[in-house]
Amino acid sequence: MFRRPLDFLNSLPTRGDLVELRLGPLRAWMACHPDVARRILVETRIFDKGGPLYNRLRPLMGNGVVTCDQDTHRRQRRLLQPGFRPSRVADHTDLIGREAESLCREWRAGDRIDVSAAAMTLTTRVMNHVLFSDSLRGAAAAEVGDCLAVIVRGLFVRTAVPVDALFRLPTPANRRYRRAFDRVHAIVDEVIAERRRRSPNGDREDMLDTLLAATRCAASGITEQEVHDQLVTLLLTGSESPSNCLASALDLLARNPEAERRLHAEVDAVVADRPLPGPDELPRLTYTRCVVAETLRHRPPGWLFTRITTKDTTLAGHRLPRGTTVLYSPYLLHHDPASFPDPERFLPERWLPGRAIADPHGAMLPFSAGNRKCIGDTFAWAEATLALATIAGRWRLRHLPGHAERLRPAATLGPRSLVMTCEPRAHAPAGTAPGARSLAPRATAATRAQDSRTAGDNGADDV
Ligand code: HEM
């Protein structure tokens, strides 16, 4: 589980629908059948947020909507939900296209691009706008990405080996984790303080103002601490998983030329002479959406989650006492051949409309299900589809010769230091043509960022 988690997960379904395993000293039960996973996700009064992952996330995200238990969840979700309505998401489609395009403009033909860092830059910029109306300064926004890289690795290690004493040792890796953790809190505190100073009455239509306005209404029950917790929660969840999704899609496309060719053909036809894909093009980007769906199936950014039982119960024929740790893994469910034939193949065609039912057992759970389902799912679909279409309209990304990146386990799943070269596409939209071929590959801001994402990642080897 610790060293080769993906292979380990794939080996479990042959052992039963619910399999007992050890996480360090802890016994836990893994759901290996979609029906069992769905029960865990729907019966939230019995299977509440908890277990090693959420125990580690709580000091980071406090009692925000991701980590809170069922008792306060409904109130919190109601507070945040309006910001994620489809109409609000539609308001942000231009922004997503613009940010993706501005990233593409930084690239020159032949450049080596750190795709992982570039995707993170894009998604933190978008979150910076949605949550804070761009109040996060450039350097702070970049720092959030770097801190996240350290945190997601550290979180996985702490989840797979839940032995607190190990992580109190003053090792370099533990100190880096602590520092990243403290910086994220400090950055969010600075943004809140500045907003209070500059516009105490709230004249921006962003999440920060929504939350600050709620603190002025006694009936809302929201405290100052909760404002901080929700913002940390949304900044981290809204940046990390979408960035993994985009980087994985670009990686998988480069490995699958036929899928890449179909994607390019669709983007050229749908976006045609428009400078950017927008809300009108979004519903017509059918194949692009299939690429996103297949990326989320093949490599779900959220791949392993924990829960805790709040009372004695029976699951898949096993009696579980109160306080039992239960796990579900979208990765395991998405790679079971009983649900998805030939699961290791990247096949966006699975999701084309009109095909036989793509997911007969309801095993596709990249955004979870039940009342703890991802609040940002509609946003994430739009963001990934538009960003991919914008990039694919301009650039073809290629792996470096001899590339063989192994996916390393972290709290989320995705390429951590994927470097690719970019070739201009012949059909780049008018007025946005990629730069001329430079004489030699240059180090871009994105490749420089790679150093901070790969250095000192608090990984399994460090520990
Ligand atoms: C590809 C992108 C994304 C993926 C794959 C993803 C995946 C998930 C998953 C699997 C969960 C459930 C976790 C569990 O069951 O324990 C979740 C919850 C959540 N996600 Fe996402 N997410 C994505 C994007 C976003 C975005 C863009 C935001 C916000 C801006 C967001 C905010 C949240 C929040 C707040 C929750 C907690 C919901 C609740 O408990 O009520 N996510 N996400």
Boltz pocket constraint, residues with backbone or C-beta under 6 A from the ligand:
constraints:
  - pocket:
      binder: B
      contacts: [[A, 65], [A, 66], [A, 67], [A, 77], [A, 233], [A, 234], [A, 237], [A, 238], [A, 239], [A, 241], [A, 242], [A, 245], [A, 300], [A, 301], [A, 302], [A, 305], [A, 306], [A, 365], [A, 366], [A, 367], [A, 368], [A, 369], [A, 371], [A, 372], [A, 373], [A, 374], [A, 375], [A, 376], [A, 377], [A, 379], [A, 380]]
      max_distance: 6.0
